[in-house]
Amino acid sequence: MAEQKYDVIVIGGGPGGYAAAFMAADLGMQAALVDPEENPGGVCLYRGCIPSKALLHVVKLKQEALEASEFGLSFDEPDINVKKVREWKNSVVQKLVGGLGQLSKKRKVEHIRGVAKFTDANTLEVEHDGKSQEVSFEHAIIATGSEPASIPGLEFSKNIMSSASALDLPDVPDSLLVVGAGYIGLEIGSVYAGMGSKVSVVEMTDMLMPGADRDLVDVFAKRNKELFEEIMLETKVAEISGKRKLKVKLEGKHEGEYKFDKVLIAIGRKPRTKNLGLENTQVETDDKGFIKVNEQRQTAESNIYAIGDVSGEPMLAHKASHEGKIAAEAIAGGKVAYEPKAIPAVVYTDPEIAWCGITENEAKAQDIPIKVVKFPWAASGRAATLGRSDGLTKLIFDPDTERILGVGIAGKNAGDLIPEAVLAVEMAAVAKDFSLSIHPHPTLSETIMEAADVLYGQATHIYRPKRKKK
Ligand SMILES: Cc1cc2nc3c(=O)[nH]c(=O)nc-3n(C[C@H](O)[C@H](O)[C@H](O)COP(=O)(O)OP(=O)(O)OC[C@H]3O[C@@H](n4cnc5c(N)ncnc54)[C@H](O)[C@@H]3O)c2cc1C
């Protein structure tokens, strides 16, 4: 018999799950969170967003130190102590997950350690350390996230790494092949290259960061020409053999056999629903394995909700947290719906690439009429003071109404600039709103204002000769 019945039980302690559990508690419900770890955090904090950004910070700092000689500031070649870097990265993770544990306790969210499985639509069986307990609930929120996809026939191992094992930073191999040039592959590839590995990248499509607009990716490619040994587009891995030195057979444009010490497989992620006992409920999944939900994130089983990576793309932490709060509020009877117009995406490489709303690629594919204006950072005073004039800001808007539909930024701290654009898209701002909002000088945010000014031929820092009247 189950001992206690929770108002809401959340399965999975990632950014979706803990945001949902905390919101449920804030709304006065008795909430519990089930997760195998001692503290909430999920993939994002333990094996994703946070460790990758901590490591990227280290290699960015190293690069900046090397480039500082241009400004008259010279350092010796930075010496990387991998053990210390690893310890520092782990300490950042521990500090954050510990903080979440405290927040959980303060809110009186019951943290149940273990792996959960539905036995019916109101009961879970939770297993931990060989022991099992039954927990019953009025409502459940599934937030079990996702896991790295692997290449069929290839098992992850010590030398064939997933993003999770690569972020453990076991060592810095002499050579590394990154399979997949999406954001995870390029971020972790940048870390290893910055630490001294010879990193090559292989990608099936014809571009880096598939999905992002090419002009933004070009800014990344230009700065990172030297970072990677080789970038092999339109090529895929056919076979990997060998133990100590891996023999990798590639097919496509760069067909051949290559040797690497390690391989990182970063070809995407898949929703995690295996062994969850969904068959004991009415919860349905789609053909990609994502749990089907409505705008309140409610599944086909009316008291069970699903949020985050397990409920669909984009698989991003902030989308998961937003959904978590919506689901908790919907359970509490709130009139809420998940209907974002702009979910920001940020790639934390150097330069960062960030975008929100519609991209040029999407507009083209969906035949949506758009107008695009661009402001090159070569004309930004702030970018010059940072020695980083290599950026680009572009606005995508409706040609008739001038409503902002999307924004793309490539450059230093692009991720910190994109929220202004998110607000603009969500609030149906028009280009003139950017122009008429006074932006602080000198900041990189001015590039957004001046990109809008470009539309009216009035960007202060760009001279465009007037067209002669006919
Ligand atoms: C290398 C890497 C870098 C990333 N960087 C970023 C970034 O910079 N920004 C960003 O927005 N996103 C980033 N992501 C994606 C981000 O991590 C995910 O979108 C986010 O973690 C999804 O949150 P979630 O709550 O859906 O689930 P997750 O964070 O995946 O957490 C799910 C939790 O559920 C637990 N669980 C699974 N099954 C069960 C079960 N049966 N019972 C109990 N618990 C269970 C898991 O152990 C896990 O703790 C990155 C991902 C990776 C891999």
The ligand as a MOL file (V3000), in Angstrom:
LIG
                    3D

  0  0  0     0  0            999 V3000
M  V30 BEGIN CTAB
M  V30 COUNTS 53 58 0 0 0
M  V30 BEGIN ATOM
M  V30 1 C 26.2520 18.8020 -23.5170 0
M  V30 2 C 24.9290 19.4970 -23.4110 0
M  V30 3 C 24.8830 20.8680 -23.3310 0
M  V30 4 C 23.6750 21.5210 -23.2320 0
M  V30 5 N 23.6700 22.8810 -23.1490 0
M  V30 6 C 22.4930 23.5350 -23.0640 0
M  V30 7 C 22.4580 24.9370 -22.9370 0
M  V30 8 O 23.4930 25.6080 -22.9040 0
M  V30 9 N 21.2620 25.5460 -22.8420 0
M  V30 10 C 20.0840 24.8340 -22.8840 0
M  V30 11 O 19.0150 25.4340 -22.8070 0
M  V30 12 N 20.0880 23.4890 -23.0000 0
M  V30 13 C 21.2570 22.8280 -23.0790 0
M  V30 14 N 21.2610 21.4660 -23.1670 0
M  V30 15 C 19.9730 20.7700 -23.2020 0
M  V30 16 C 19.4100 20.6710 -21.7870 0
M  V30 17 O 20.3190 19.9820 -20.9760 0
M  V30 18 C 18.0670 19.9580 -21.8090 0
M  V30 19 O 17.2160 20.5910 -22.7270 0
M  V30 20 C 17.4440 20.0050 -20.4360 0
M  V30 21 O 18.2730 19.4010 -19.4810 0
M  V30 22 C 16.0900 19.2980 -20.4600 0
M  V30 23 O 15.5490 19.3640 -19.1910 0
M  V30 24 P 14.4750 18.3010 -18.7000 0
M  V30 25 O 13.9620 18.8540 -17.4210 0
M  V30 26 O 13.5320 17.9960 -19.7760 0
M  V30 27 O 15.2560 16.9480 -18.4090 0
M  V30 28 P 16.7270 16.5370 -18.0160 0
M  V30 29 O 17.5720 17.6610 -17.6690 0
M  V30 30 O 17.1650 15.5950 -19.0900 0
M  V30 31 O 16.5100 15.7350 -16.6680 0
M  V30 32 C 15.7680 14.5650 -16.6130 0
M  V30 33 C 16.0120 13.9160 -15.2810 0
M  V30 34 O 15.0920 12.8370 -15.1410 0
M  V30 35 C 15.7540 11.7360 -14.5720 0
M  V30 36 N 15.0000 10.5350 -14.9220 0
M  V30 37 C 14.9070 9.9170 -16.1330 0
M  V30 38 N 14.1020 8.8380 -16.0480 0
M  V30 39 C 13.6790 8.7890 -14.7600 0
M  V30 40 C 12.8360 7.9150 -14.0580 0
M  V30 41 N 12.2480 6.8820 -14.6510 0
M  V30 42 N 12.6210 8.1370 -12.7360 0
M  V30 43 C 13.2040 9.1890 -12.1140 0
M  V30 44 N 14.0150 10.0550 -12.7390 0
M  V30 45 C 14.2440 9.8570 -14.0460 0
M  V30 46 C 17.1320 11.8040 -15.1910 0
M  V30 47 O 18.0670 11.0510 -14.4260 0
M  V30 48 C 17.3940 13.3020 -15.1280 0
M  V30 49 O 17.9450 13.6750 -13.8930 0
M  V30 50 C 22.4640 20.7780 -23.2290 0
M  V30 51 C 22.4960 19.3880 -23.2990 0
M  V30 52 C 23.7110 18.7480 -23.3810 0
M  V30 53 C 23.7260 17.2520 -23.4380 0
M  V30 END ATOM
M  V30 BEGIN BOND
M  V30 1 1 1 2
M  V30 2 1 2 3
M  V30 3 2 2 52
M  V30 4 2 3 4
M  V30 5 1 4 5
M  V30 6 1 4 50
M  V30 7 2 5 6
M  V30 8 1 6 7
M  V30 9 1 6 13
M  V30 10 2 7 8
M  V30 11 1 7 9
M  V30 12 1 9 10
M  V30 13 2 10 11
M  V30 14 1 10 12
M  V30 15 2 12 13
M  V30 16 1 13 14
M  V30 17 1 14 15
M  V30 18 1 14 50
M  V30 19 1 15 16
M  V30 20 1 16 17
M  V30 21 1 16 18
M  V30 22 1 18 19
M  V30 23 1 18 20
M  V30 24 1 20 21
M  V30 25 1 20 22
M  V30 26 1 22 23
M  V30 27 1 23 24
M  V30 28 2 24 25
M  V30 29 1 24 26
M  V30 30 1 24 27
M  V30 31 1 27 28
M  V30 32 2 28 29
M  V30 33 1 28 30
M  V30 34 1 28 31
M  V30 35 1 31 32
M  V30 36 1 32 33
M  V30 37 1 33 34
M  V30 38 1 33 48
M  V30 39 1 34 35
M  V30 40 1 35 36
M  V30 41 1 35 46
M  V30 42 1 36 37
M  V30 43 1 36 45
M  V30 44 2 37 38
M  V30 45 1 38 39
M  V30 46 1 39 40
M  V30 47 2 39 45
M  V30 48 1 40 41
M  V30 49 2 40 42
M  V30 50 1 42 43
M  V30 51 2 43 44
M  V30 52 1 44 45
M  V30 53 1 46 47
M  V30 54 1 46 48
M  V30 55 1 48 49
M  V30 56 2 50 51
M  V30 57 1 51 52
M  V30 58 1 52 53
M  V30 END BOND
M  V30 END CTAB
M  END
